[in-house]
Amino acid sequence: MISPSQFTAMNRPIRIGMVGTGHGAKARAEALKGCEGGLLVAIAGHTPEKTEEFSQIFQTEVSPSWGQLLEREELDLAIVSSINKEHGAMVRAALENNLHVVVEYPLCLDPAEAAELIASSKAKNKLLHVEHIELLGGLHNAVKKWLPAIGKVFYARYKTISPKHPAPRRWSYQPSLFGFPFVGALSRLHRFTDLFGEVAAVSCESQFWQRSEDFYKACLCNARLKFTNGIIGECVYGKGETFWQRENMFAIYGSEGTLIFTPKEGQLIKGDKTEIIEVGSRRGLFAKDTTMVLEHLQVGTPLYVTPQASLYALKVADATRRSAENNGEWVFIDK
């Protein structure tokens, strides 16, 4: 295993192989340009044309497949920024080739497999970092800062609706590749578990429109969460052609006030008084995550999230799937 001190002693950048050419991959590659701490050595993607274009922009080699990329002996770190369904296999291959790993959430679609991968990374003494940049964002940090102002929290509601006309024929609208909506969009539930802790039970209802050939044109999921500390949570996630108005609101109710947040600003409401809360930008979060990973490997600085925390959110998300498949029946979460 290459320890942080060994990376520093080598006096060279961390050599990186990346799988994926989408938004997250581009943001990370941009962060690595001119970065002394990390060097993007090679890229592998699904579409030859896009992969070649990516390699030209970021001046990196193209690997014929992600399997061959992860077998390259000169690599230190693999970044997995691909289709959700492939995450588990890619992370497993990277660990088997003794690489440190960064993977976009979710770690994989199955909590049992995710637990195995975390155990494997520990056994090999390799970093396994599951990206959750929403925890670095201005909204989440503002919520954490202002929570004490509303006293004892008893109810929270988070609603994100994203209209798409027409709905794209992309993997993110394909359940077999994206996963159940709350699994694929894991950040929604991770906000709750990061803020309010352990979940005792969940109930979820879901609806899909014009689902065929493993695609749908719209989905709507409504999850109810009972936390062990008594807080009740409600999370609504919808996207696609059924919707006509974009919504993004996080409301938290406490014994001494209410917090209401949108991506642009927040409000603290106490009686007839309302205080406006500034919400920081979401820009540059992939770059911040990448920099933190490199610094962690080089000098051992702590990261902002653990794979165990991501796994717990995944367990809650998978419970919403099981509940939805059983008409909203309550599913209890194992500790």
VMD Tcl script that draws the C-alpha trace (Angstrom):
set ca {
  {0.00 0.00 0.00}
  {1.20 3.50 -0.82}
  {0.81 5.57 2.33}
  {0.46 9.37 2.32}
  {4.10 9.69 3.43}
  {5.22 7.45 0.56}
  {3.35 9.58 -1.98}
  {5.10 12.65 -0.62}
  {8.49 10.93 -0.63}
  {8.07 9.89 -4.28}
  {8.01 13.57 -5.23}
  {5.69 12.95 -8.17}
  {1.99 13.47 -8.85}
  {-0.59 10.80 -8.14}
  {-1.21 9.03 -11.46}
  {-4.89 8.75 -12.27}
  {-7.05 6.70 -14.62}
  {-10.62 7.90 -15.20}
  {-13.68 6.00 -16.40}
  {-16.36 8.26 -17.89}
  {-16.57 11.40 -20.00}
  {-19.65 13.12 -18.55}
  {-20.08 16.27 -16.46}
  {-18.40 14.93 -13.32}
  {-15.46 13.50 -15.26}
  {-14.93 16.78 -17.11}
  {-15.06 18.79 -13.88}
  {-12.46 16.52 -12.30}
  {-10.22 16.56 -15.38}
  {-10.43 20.36 -15.42}
  {-9.40 20.43 -11.76}
  {-6.38 18.24 -12.53}
  {-5.10 20.52 -15.33}
  {-2.00 22.23 -14.05}
  {-2.36 20.47 -10.69}
  {0.96 19.32 -9.25}
  {-0.70 16.79 -6.98}
  {-2.46 14.69 -9.62}
  {-1.86 13.66 -13.22}
  {-4.60 12.28 -15.47}
  {-2.83 9.50 -17.36}
  {-5.63 7.82 -19.31}
  {-9.38 7.84 -19.92}
  {-11.92 5.18 -20.88}
  {-15.45 5.95 -22.08}
  {-18.50 4.37 -23.67}
  {-18.58 6.40 -26.89}
  {-15.36 6.40 -28.99}
  {-16.03 9.86 -30.45}
  {-16.69 11.48 -27.07}
  {-13.76 9.69 -25.49}
  {-11.39 10.86 -28.21}
  {-12.68 14.43 -27.90}
  {-12.21 14.26 -24.12}
  {-8.63 13.02 -24.56}
  {-7.83 15.88 -26.95}
  {-9.23 18.53 -24.61}
  {-7.43 17.21 -21.54}
  {-4.34 15.84 -23.32}
  {-4.57 12.32 -21.97}
  {-4.34 8.83 -23.42}
  {-7.36 6.74 -24.45}
  {-7.70 3.21 -23.12}
  {-9.63 0.72 -25.31}
  {-11.81 -0.37 -22.36}
  {-12.29 0.38 -18.69}
  {-10.97 -3.08 -17.84}
  {-7.70 -2.42 -19.63}
  {-7.48 1.03 -18.08}
  {-7.72 -0.35 -14.55}
  {-5.00 -2.91 -15.27}
  {-2.38 -0.26 -16.07}
  {0.49 -0.79 -13.65}
  {1.57 2.86 -13.50}
  {-1.73 4.05 -12.01}
  {-2.21 4.94 -8.35}
  {-5.83 6.07 -8.35}
  {-8.97 5.23 -10.34}
  {-11.86 7.70 -10.68}
  {-15.15 6.02 -11.59}
  {-17.59 8.47 -13.14}
  {-19.74 6.18 -15.23}
  {-23.24 4.66 -15.35}
  {-24.53 3.70 -11.89}
  {-24.99 0.02 -12.69}
  {-21.29 -0.30 -13.61}
  {-19.91 1.28 -10.45}
  {-19.68 -1.92 -8.44}
  {-17.81 -3.93 -11.10}
  {-15.43 -1.05 -11.80}
  {-14.64 -0.41 -8.15}
  {-14.06 -4.13 -7.58}
  {-11.68 -4.30 -10.55}
  {-9.79 -1.22 -9.37}
  {-9.33 -2.66 -5.89}
  {-8.24 -6.01 -7.32}
  {-5.55 -4.10 -9.21}
  {-4.45 -2.40 -5.95}
  {-5.69 1.06 -6.85}
  {-7.14 3.73 -4.62}
  {-10.67 4.54 -5.80}
  {-12.94 7.55 -6.10}
  {-16.47 6.77 -7.27}
  {-19.48 9.00 -7.83}
  {-22.50 8.02 -5.71}
  {-23.95 5.46 -5.45}
  {-21.07 3.09 -4.75}
  {-23.25 0.44 -6.42}
  {-26.94 -0.41 -6.64}
  {-26.92 -3.20 -4.04}
  {-26.11 -2.46 -0.36}
  {-24.73 -5.97 0.19}
  {-22.26 -5.53 -2.66}
  {-21.36 -2.07 -1.37}
  {-20.53 -3.55 2.05}
  {-18.29 -6.14 0.38}
  {-16.42 -3.45 -1.55}
  {-15.84 -1.39 1.58}
  {-14.55 -4.48 3.37}
  {-12.24 -5.21 0.42}
  {-10.82 -1.69 0.46}
  {-10.08 -2.03 4.18}
  {-8.43 -5.42 3.70}
  {-6.21 -4.00 0.95}
  {-5.63 -0.77 2.89}
  {-6.79 1.30 -0.08}
  {-8.82 4.48 -0.13}
  {-12.42 4.04 -1.26}
  {-14.04 7.47 -1.45}
  {-17.69 7.77 -2.48}
  {-18.31 11.31 -3.71}
  {-21.18 13.19 -2.05}
  {-20.54 16.77 -3.10}
  {-23.97 17.90 -1.84}
  {-22.43 17.74 1.65}
  {-19.83 20.31 0.55}
  {-22.39 22.68 -0.98}
  {-23.58 26.02 0.32}
  {-27.12 24.82 0.98}
  {-26.11 21.90 3.20}
  {-23.57 23.96 5.11}
  {-26.13 26.73 5.65}
  {-28.66 24.20 6.97}
  {-26.11 22.81 9.43}
  {-25.12 26.26 10.61}
  {-28.68 27.43 11.26}
  {-30.26 24.25 12.66}
  {-29.60 25.21 16.31}
  {-31.64 28.40 15.78}
  {-34.93 26.49 15.49}
  {-34.65 24.36 18.61}
  {-35.69 20.71 18.63}
  {-36.43 19.56 15.07}
  {-39.57 17.44 14.62}
  {-40.29 17.50 10.86}
  {-38.32 18.04 7.63}
  {-39.47 18.04 4.02}
  {-37.23 18.03 0.93}
  {-38.77 18.34 -2.52}
  {-36.97 18.36 -5.86}
  {-38.93 18.35 -9.13}
  {-37.14 18.59 -12.49}
  {-39.29 18.98 -15.63}
  {-37.84 17.59 -18.89}
  {-39.60 18.12 -22.23}
  {-38.98 15.79 -23.91}
  {-37.53 13.32 -21.43}
  {-34.07 12.27 -22.65}
  {-33.46 8.71 -23.83}
  {-30.53 8.51 -21.45}
  {-29.41 6.00 -18.86}
  {-30.65 8.27 -16.07}
  {-34.21 7.47 -17.23}
  {-33.44 3.75 -17.48}
  {-34.08 1.87 -14.19}
  {-31.73 -1.03 -14.93}
  {-28.82 1.41 -15.31}
  {-29.79 4.27 -12.96}
  {-31.40 2.20 -10.22}
  {-34.54 2.99 -8.24}
  {-34.88 6.81 -8.24}
  {-33.86 7.29 -4.59}
  {-30.88 4.95 -5.12}
  {-29.67 6.70 -8.28}
  {-30.35 10.11 -6.74}
  {-28.87 9.08 -3.39}
  {-27.93 12.61 -2.37}
  {-31.56 13.38 -1.50}
  {-31.69 10.83 1.31}
  {-28.06 11.38 2.30}
  {-28.95 14.96 3.26}
  {-31.44 13.53 5.76}
  {-29.15 10.89 7.26}
  {-26.25 13.34 7.54}
  {-28.41 15.90 9.33}
  {-30.73 13.76 11.45}
  {-28.98 10.42 11.99}
  {-30.37 6.89 12.05}
  {-33.64 5.96 10.36}
  {-35.93 3.47 12.08}
  {-38.32 2.82 9.19}
  {-39.33 4.10 5.75}
  {-42.44 4.02 3.60}
  {-42.37 4.96 -0.07}
  {-44.74 5.21 -3.00}
  {-43.60 5.59 -6.60}
  {-45.17 6.19 -9.98}
  {-43.71 5.89 -13.49}
  {-45.19 7.22 -16.71}
  {-45.06 5.47 -20.11}
  {-42.53 2.94 -18.97}
  {-41.35 0.68 -21.79}
  {-38.13 -0.88 -23.03}
  {-36.66 -0.15 -19.60}
  {-37.19 3.59 -20.09}
  {-39.73 5.94 -18.54}
  {-40.76 9.48 -19.46}
  {-41.36 10.60 -15.88}
  {-41.16 9.34 -12.33}
  {-42.39 10.50 -8.94}
  {-41.27 9.06 -5.58}
  {-42.48 10.11 -2.15}
  {-40.64 8.66 0.85}
  {-41.54 9.05 4.52}
  {-38.81 8.49 7.08}
  {-39.13 7.85 10.81}
  {-35.86 8.65 12.58}
  {-34.83 6.97 15.80}
  {-34.73 10.40 17.49}
  {-38.41 11.02 16.68}
  {-37.98 13.31 13.66}
  {-40.33 12.70 10.74}
  {-38.89 13.27 7.27}
  {-40.54 13.49 3.87}
  {-38.58 13.38 0.63}
  {-40.21 13.96 -2.77}
  {-38.28 13.39 -6.00}
  {-39.73 13.74 -9.48}
  {-38.44 14.31 -12.99}
  {-39.54 14.13 -16.59}
  {-42.42 15.11 -18.88}
  {-45.25 14.98 -16.32}
  {-43.96 18.09 -14.55}
  {-44.11 21.72 -15.69}
  {-42.69 23.67 -12.77}
  {-39.20 23.23 -11.34}
  {-39.14 23.00 -7.55}
  {-36.29 22.69 -5.07}
  {-37.13 23.37 -1.45}
  {-35.91 22.07 1.89}
  {-38.04 23.00 4.91}
  {-37.18 22.10 8.51}
  {-39.58 22.65 11.41}
  {-38.39 23.04 14.99}
  {-39.79 23.92 18.38}
  {-38.53 27.51 18.10}
  {-38.79 28.28 14.39}
  {-38.72 27.13 10.78}
  {-35.98 27.05 8.16}
  {-36.86 27.17 4.47}
  {-34.15 26.81 1.85}
  {-33.97 27.03 -1.92}
  {-30.69 26.70 -3.86}
  {-30.38 30.50 -3.88}
  {-31.27 31.56 -0.34}
  {-32.72 30.54 2.97}
  {-35.14 31.97 5.52}
  {-35.27 31.68 9.28}
  {-38.86 32.24 10.40}
  {-39.67 32.91 14.05}
  {-43.11 34.27 14.80}
  {-43.65 37.34 12.63}
  {-39.90 37.78 11.98}
  {-38.09 36.47 8.92}
  {-34.32 36.55 8.52}
  {-32.75 36.01 5.12}
  {-29.89 33.47 5.04}
  {-27.18 33.52 2.42}
  {-26.58 30.24 0.60}
  {-23.17 29.65 -0.93}
  {-22.61 28.58 -4.53}
  {-22.57 25.01 -5.83}
  {-19.84 25.87 -8.31}
  {-16.54 24.05 -8.15}
  {-17.62 21.20 -5.86}
  {-16.19 18.39 -8.01}
  {-12.89 20.28 -8.07}
  {-13.02 20.70 -4.29}
  {-13.74 17.00 -3.83}
  {-10.85 16.07 -6.14}
  {-8.43 18.35 -4.32}
  {-9.44 16.93 -0.96}
  {-8.83 13.37 -2.19}
  {-5.34 14.23 -3.44}
  {-4.46 15.98 -0.18}
  {-5.78 13.01 1.78}
  {-3.52 10.63 -0.15}
  {-0.50 12.93 0.01}
  {-0.58 14.25 3.56}
  {-3.42 12.41 5.28}
  {-5.88 15.29 5.71}
  {-9.38 14.00 6.58}
  {-12.17 13.70 4.01}
  {-15.66 15.09 4.53}
  {-17.56 11.79 4.18}
  {-16.92 8.12 4.89}
  {-17.88 5.16 2.70}
  {-19.81 3.80 5.69}
  {-22.00 6.93 5.73}
  {-22.69 6.50 2.02}
  {-23.49 2.82 2.56}
  {-26.00 3.72 5.28}
  {-27.77 6.18 2.97}
  {-27.80 3.45 0.31}
  {-29.45 1.03 2.77}
  {-32.17 3.60 3.45}
  {-32.62 4.19 -0.28}
  {-32.89 0.47 -0.97}
  {-35.52 0.24 1.76}
  {-37.58 2.86 -0.11}
  {-37.38 0.65 -3.20}
  {-38.60 -2.39 -1.29}
  {-41.41 -0.36 0.27}
  {-42.53 1.02 -3.10}
  {-42.63 -2.51 -4.53}
  {-45.00 -3.44 -1.67}
  {-47.47 -0.55 -2.00}
  {-45.83 1.68 0.58}
  {-45.49 -0.90 3.32}
  {-43.21 0.26 6.13}
  {-39.73 -1.23 5.96}
  {-37.56 -1.25 9.08}
  {-33.85 -0.40 8.77}
  {-31.23 -2.70 10.25}
  {-28.61 -0.90 12.29}
}
mol new
graphics top color blue
foreach p $ca { graphics top sphere $p radius 0.5 }
foreach p [lrange $ca 0 end-1] q [lrange $ca 1 end] { graphics top cylinder $p $q radius 0.2 }
display resetview
